[in-house]
């Protein structure tokens, strides 16, 4: 589609990217189970159709419309509608609002909205309307995170949820919203990531029941209880009837499963699931805490099992939320934390270790995540002791690079709710990391390797220098030690 005005011609179709994988908004929506095979999907402004083709290949009923590439297709209702990187290429502000309203009207459950953020702004563009025109005569409006949130709230009259930088979910259906919240604050996915801890999920006592010990369904049941720290209903674990058919009572099976579990792992899972619920209740206090009746059944069971009542859980969550506004509380919790790298003014922690922080610090981080969503890749979170902001630092090669370089930093001012991105991906001298083991837990898969690298560099005196915090300084330090810089292989 080409837009012509008295000043210049805008070529919107040139912004469509030729992709061979799904876009970031679709990846996040799949991760968050917003998109799944049983739900229909419509891509409003689908470009060349890569997301539609990808999802169709995943078994999703998917279709799309684009004024440049698929103008013949109809705009159809769907459970989930995607408006991915569309409004940012529309040079007319009134037309953007019309498109937003049209896309939301088609969504039965949820609208996904994505737009280019200010960190993606390119040089050499010419100011035009409220954005800029590139050398290829394409228009771009770069949004701040808060700016995009406020636009969606104002136009659609629904509170949007930040899924990632420049990406929001706007729910039309309350049940879909509450199902998303239950997933968003589920830390068991971080436990699954931790393979060393998962190995402890195997039974540690001798299995006394011959009828049970060779059943694959029993093994899956034990894994389920290990993760959830409670016994499932038949709705949550459909194979429960198959296990009971082995000739044991429900009461006996429940007692037997708990007796054959690693009690330390079970206690950890129970603590983390309680924290997940408190996090969800605390961080939804201001956006509209869901009614108990609207919660997913599994969350209801968790609340009854761990808190006895919804009222008690909400009261505890409220106390927790208001405690993080106290600077002294944050400072003390940073000192108390058993994970993360502590510096005189801040705590730095890898996202995989967040469930092991004191709960008030998890809420503190959650307040920042509510603004910017979740960044893809390995993120280090910075919590300053002055407790007025939280920063999310993206390192794309954390596991593989001994000293990964900072790609993107987003600072969230918790007083104003504004975020401030800074892009380091094209920097000639980006900051980089040392002592990676200090950011993660001892159960992290590469923890031993991280320690080995640090020990080697300490012996060489590399980590005693004060000029190694960025690429150029680190290269200078490596040059000084020559061939000895490379750590010996394990």
N, C-alpha and C positions, 0 to 999 in steps of 0.2 A: 504494500500500500504506500502511495506517495502523497504527502501533504504539501500543498503549495500555498504560500502566502506572499505578501508584497515584498518581503525581504529575501527569502530564499526557499529552495525546495528541500524538504526533509524526506529521506528514503528510509522508511521504517523497516522494510524487509531486509535491509543489509545488516540489521542487528541480530538476525537469526543465526545461531552458531551451528555448524555441522558437527554433531556429537555422535559418538559410538557407544556411549554409556548414558545412564539416566542422570538427570540434573541433581544438584544438591538438595533442592526442596523435596524432590521425590525420594531421594535416599533417606532424608530425615523422616519423612512421613511413613516410609516403610519401617524404619527403626522404631518409630513411636506407635506402630500399628494403626495409624490413621488410614493408611491404604492397606487393604488385604483382599484376597481373592473373592470373598463373598460380597464385597461392596463394589458398585459401579463407579467409574471414574471418567470425568470429562476435563479435557485440557483446553481452557479458554485462551487462545493465542498460543497454539502449540508449535509455532515455527515450522520446522521441517518434519516434526512428528516423532522425534526420537523417544520421548517419554511414553507416548502412546504405544509405540511398537514394543518398547521394553516391557511395559506392564502387561500388554496382551500376551507376550511370551511367558509371563509369570502367572498366567491364568486369570488375570483381571479383565473384566468387561470394560474396555477402554475405547474412547473416541475423542476427537478433537476438532477444533475449528481455528483457522488462521486466515485473516483477511488477505494475506499475500500468497500463501502456499496452499491453503485448503478452503478457499472462499465458498466452494460449492457445498461444504458440509453444514449440517444444521447445528444450531446451538441447542443442546439438549440437557435436560435435568439429569443429575447423577447424585449418588450419595456423597461423593467427594469431588469438588471442583478445584482445579489448579489454575491460578492466575500468576504464572511464573515469569518474572522479569518482563512484564507487559507495561504496567503503568509508568515505569521509568523511561520508556521510549516514546511516550505520547507527549507531544509538545504543548498540547492544549489542556490546561488544568481542568476545565469544565468537562472535557471528554474523558479524562481520567476518572472523574467521579462517576460519570455515566457507566463506564466500563466496570468499575468496582461494584456498583449497585446491580448491574446486569449479571455479573458473575455470581454474586452472593444470592441473587434470586434463584439461580439454577441449582445451588447447593442444597441438598436435603439434610446433610449432617454437618459438613465442615467445608469451609473455603480456605485454601492455602494461598497465601499472598507472598510473593518474593519480589524484591526490588534491589537494584544496585545500591551499595552503601558508599558513603563518602570516602572510605578507605580504598575503593576501587577507582577513584577519579583518575583520569589520564591527563597528561600534559598536552599542550598544543590545541586545546579546544577553545571555542569562542563562545562567550556568554550569549545566551539567547533565552528570552522569556525568563522562567525561573530555573533554568538549567543551562545547558551548553550544547553546541553543535560541534561534532568532530570533523576532521578533515575529509571523512567519507560522506559528509552531509547526513549523518545520523544524529538524532537527538538523545541526550541522556540527562535525566534528573537524578542526582545522587542524594539519597536520603540518609539522615541521621536515624539511629534506631528509635529514639523517642519521637522524632518527627513522623516517622512512618506509623508508629503505634497510635499517635494522636490523630492522624488522618483516618485510619481505619475505625477508631472509636467514634470519631465525629460523623463520618459518612454512613457507617453501618449500625451505629448505636448498640454495638456489642463489644465487650472487653476482649481484645485479642490476646493470644498467648504467644510469647516469643519462643520460637523453636530454634533459632540460630540467628547470627547477624544478618539482618535484612530479610528474615523469613518469619512469618506469623501464621498461626492457626486461628481462624475465626469460626467458632462453633455456633450452629443454629439449633442443635439438638443437645439437651442437657445430659442425657445418658451418654452420648458420645464424648462430651466434655469431661464427665466424671471418669469414664473409662480411661481417657488420656491422662488425667491427673494421677490415677492409680499406677499407670505405667511410668510416668515421668519421675515419680518419687520412689521407684522400686530399685533398691540397691542390690538386690540379689543378682542382677546382671553383672555387677562388679565382682561379686563372689564367684560367679561362673568363670569370669576372666582369670581368676586366681587359681591356676591349675594345681599348685602345691596344696592349697587348702582343700580343693575339691577331692584330692586323693584320700583325705581323711574321712570322706563321707561313707567309706565302706564300713560294714559292721566290724566292731572290734572284739565282741565277745563270741564265744563258740555258739553257733546256731544249733539250738537244741531240738528244733522241730524239723524232722526229715521232710515233712509235707511242704514246708515253706522254703527250705534253703535252696532248692534247685529251680524255683519259679522265677522266670524273667520278670513277671508282673510284680512280684514281691521286691525284686531289686529296684524296679522303677519307683515303687511305693516308698522304699527306704530313702531313695534319692530325693523324692518329693518332700518328705517330712524333714530331711536334713536341710533343705532350702527354706522351708516355711515355718519350721519349729512348731508345728501343730499337725494334728491328724486331719486328712481331707474329708470333705463330703463326697458322695458318689458323683455329684455334678462336677466337682473339681478334678476327680480322678476316676474316670469311667471304668477302669479295670478293677476297681475295688470289689465289684461283685464277683469277678473271676477269682480273686484271691480268697474271698469268703467261701467260694464253692469248693475250696480245698478241704473244707471240713472244720473250720475254726470259727469261734464266735467273734463278733465285732469287738467286744471288750478284750478278749484274749489277744486278738491281732494287734490292737492298739497298744496294749501293755508290752507285747512281745517286740514290736517295732522300736518303741522307745528304749527298751532294755538293751537292744542290740546296736544302738547308735553311739557314736563318739559324743560324750556329754559336753565336752568343751566346744566342739563344733556346733552342737545343738544350742548351747547357751549363746554363742556368738550370733547364730542365725536369728534367735529370738530377739536379742538386743537390737540387731540391725533392722528387723521387721518392725519393731516398736518405734524405732527412730524414723523409719520411712513414713509411718502413719502420722507421727507428730510433725514431721517436716511438711507433709501434705496439708495437714490441718492448720499449721501455723502460717504457711505461705499462701494459703487461699483465704485467709481471714479478710483481706481487703478487697479481693476480686469477687468474693461471693463464695463462702464455704458451702460445699454441697450438703443437701439434706441427707440424713442417714438412709432414708428409703431410696434415694437416687444413686447410692454408691453401688459399685459392682459387688456381686455376692461374695466373692473371695475377700474383698476388703471388709465387708460386714463381719465375716467369720473371724478375720484377724482382730478386729476391734473388740468383739465379744470375748475372744480368747485371751487377749493381752491387756485389756483395759476394763473389762466387764460391762461398760456402758459407753455410749457415744458422748454423753454429757461429760463424763470424767475425762475422756480423751481430749475433748475440745478445751476443757478448763486447763489441762496440763499444757496443751499446745499454746494457749494464750499466755500463760506465765512464761513459757520459753521464748515466745516471740518478743515480748516486751523487755525481756532481760537483755537481748542483744543490742538494745539502744544504749546500754550503759558501757562507757569506754573502759571502766575498771574491770567489768566482767570479761570483755574481749581480751584485754591485756592478760588477765589471770588465766584465762582458758588457753591462750597461746603458750604461756609458760608451762601449763599443765599437760599440753599435748605431747603424746608419745610418738607421734609421726610428724614428718615434715622437717624442712631445713629452717632452723631458727637463726635469724640475724638480729642485731640490736634493735631494729625498728620494725621488723616484719617476720611473718611465717610464710614459707613457700612450700606448697604440697602438690604432688601429682594427683590428678582426678581419681585415679584408682584407689588412693589412700583416703579419700574424703569420708567414706563410711566409718573410718577408725578415728576420726577427729572427735573431740568433745562435741556434743550435740548442738550447743549454742553456736559453735563455729560453722557447723553444717548449715544452720539456719541463716547465719550471716552470709555465707557463700550463696545460699539459695536466693537471698534477696537480690544479689547481683545477677544470678542466672535468670531471674524473672524479667530482667531488663534485656539481656542480650541473648538468652537461650543457651543452647549447647553448641560449642564450636567443634567441628569435625577434626579429628586428629588428637595428638597428645597435648594436653594443656596443663600448665603449671598455674596454680592459683596463688596469688599474693594477697595476704591479709595484713595490712598495716596495723600496728598497735594503737594508732590514734583512732582507728575504727570509723573513719568517715568514707572510706572507699574500699573497693575490692577490684583486683585486676586479673584478667585472664590472658595468659601468655601462651601462644601457640607455637609448638615445636613439631614439625612434621616428621622428623626422623629421630625421635627420642630413643627408640630401642636400638636402632642400627648404627647411629653415628655416636662415637664416644663423646663428642662435644657438639650437640645439635645447636643450630643457630635459630634465633628468634625470627619467626615469620610475621606474626601479627600480635599486637598488644591492644587489649581493650580495657580501659579503666572505666569503672562505673562509680559515679558520685552518688552515694546512697542517700544523701540529703536532698538532691534535686531530681534523682532518677534519670539523669542524663549519662550517656556513654560517650567515650572519647577514644576512637580507634587510632592506631598508629601502625602503618604498614612498613615492615622492615624487609619485605621479600626482595626488593630491588636495591637495598642498601649495600654500599661498598664495604661497610664495616659494622655489621649487625652484632648485637650482644650474643654470647653463647654460654653454655652451661658447663660446669665442672661438678665433680662429686655427685653424680646422678643418683647414687644409692641413698643419699640423704632425703630425696624427695618422695621415695616410695617406701612400702613396707618390706620387711624381710622375706615375705612370701612372694614378692614380685618375681616373675619367671627369670628375669635377667639380673636379679639383685647380686648374685655372686660374681657375675661378669663385671658389673659396675664397680664392685669393691676391688676387684683385681686391677682394673685400670687405674683407679684412684691410688691404690697402694704403690703401683709402679711409678706414677707421676710424682708422688710424695718423695719417693727415694731419689728421684732426679732433681728434686727441689723446684719443680715447675709450679707447684701450687702455692709457693711462698711469695711469688712475685705479685706486684700490685697492678700490673699492666696486662693481665690475661683475660679481662672480662669481655673482650670483643675479638673479632676475627683477626685484625691486623696485629694486635698485641700478642695473641696466642701464636700466630705464625712466627713472630719474632722470637718468642720463647722456645718454640720447637727448633728453630734454626740454631739457637745457641747450644742445644744438647745434641744436635746431629742425629745420627742413626740410632742412638739410644732411646729416642722418643717413642719408638714403636714398642708397645708392650709385648712380652713373650707370649706365644700361644699357649693355651691351657693344655 
